Amino acid sequence: MDTIEIVNGPNQSTHNMVVDNNGNTWVIEPGRGYMKNSVKESQYFIMTNFSIMDFNMGKKYTDNGIERYNLVNNMLSKSKTINVKEAFKILEKVKQEGEWSTDFSMVYSKNNNTVYYCYKSNFNEILEYKF
């Protein structure tokens, strides 16, 4: 990863999450760098529409997704185990509406070797991609 630079496309801004086959997670934020979260550190990783890298370095947020991040973190920390159905219930509770509505939601299950996802907050139609 030290030899690759990820940049935004013209007129775009993106945060990327990459998960390996062991469940380790990397977040790549163009212009900021990347961070790794080992599956040994946490069984889940939350990403919303603010810089998780800035947040982890102490930047204080009062909007831009922090309330949804905190709600999800609270729900997940209270859960001893979580399945795909429960994960989507959580995602549905924190979906955005209006100008910045949620277009894509996904859950990765290492046990099932599958990515589950839905478009446009349609949580009644969960699609899946098996590896």
N, C-alpha and C positions, 0 to 999 in steps of 0.2 A: 504493500500500500504506500510505502514511502516514495516510490518512483512514479506514482500516478497522480495527476492533478485533475480534479473534477471541477468543471466550471458550468455556470448557467448558460443556457442558450439565449439568443437575443430576445429581449422583452419577456423573459421567464425567470422564475425563481423556484427552486425546488430543494426539498430535503429528501434524502434517500435513505432507506433502511435495507440493509443486506443481512441475510441470516445464512449461516453455513449449515451443513448437515448435522452438526452437533448441537445446534441451538444457540451458538454464539452470535451476537448481533453487533453490527457496525452501523453507525449513523454518519452519513456523509453530508456535510453542509458546505456547498460551494462558497469559497471566499473565507471560510472559517477553518476547514479541515475535517477531521473525522475523529470519532471516538469509538472504542470497543466496549461492549458489555459482555462479559463471560457468563455463560449459562450457570456457572457456579456462584456468581454474584447474585443473580435474580432469575427466577423462573419466567418472568415476563419483562417486557420492555414497552414503555409508553411513548408514543410520538404524536404530537399535535402540531398546530400551526404557529409555533414560535421556536426560537433557537434553543434546543435542548443543551447545546454546548455552552451558550451564554448562561443559561439557567444553572448548569452544573458548576460554572465558574463564579456564581454568586450574584449574577444580575437579577434584580428584583423586577418581577412582572406583576402588573395589576389587571391586564387584559390579554388579548391575543391568544386565547386558549389556555391560560394558566388555570382558570376555574374548572375547565373540563379535565385538564391534566390531573389536578388535585382530586377531583371527584373519582376518576378512574383509579388513580393510585390508592385512594381510600377503600374503594370497593374491592380491588384486587388484594390489598393487604389483609383484608378481613376474611378472604376466602382461602381455605386450606387447599382445595383443589378446584380447578376450573376446567370446564369442557367447552367445546366450540359453541354450543347453544347459549351457554351462560355468557361467554365472551361477546357474542353478538347482542345479547340483551343489554350489556354494559355499553357497547358502542351505540346502540340505538338511543340510550338515555342521554348520550352526550353529542348527538349529531347536531350539526349547525344548519340553520335555515336562513333564508334571505339571500342577500348578495353573495355571501361566502358559504353557500350551502354545501353540505357534504356530498361529494360526487362518488367517492370510492371508499369502501371500508373493507379491511381484510384481517383474517386470523390465520396464523400458521400453526399447524399441529405437527410437531415432530413425531409423535406416536403414530399418526396416520400418514405421515409423509405427504401432506396435502395442504394446499393453500385454499382457504375458503374466502369468498369475497362477494360483495354486492355493489351495485351501482345506484346512484341517485337516492340513497337512503331507503332503498326497497329491501327491507330486512325480511320480507316474506319470500323473497326469491334469492336464496343463497346458492351461488355457483361454486364449483370446486375445480381445482387443478391438481391432479395427482402426479407425483414425481416417479 
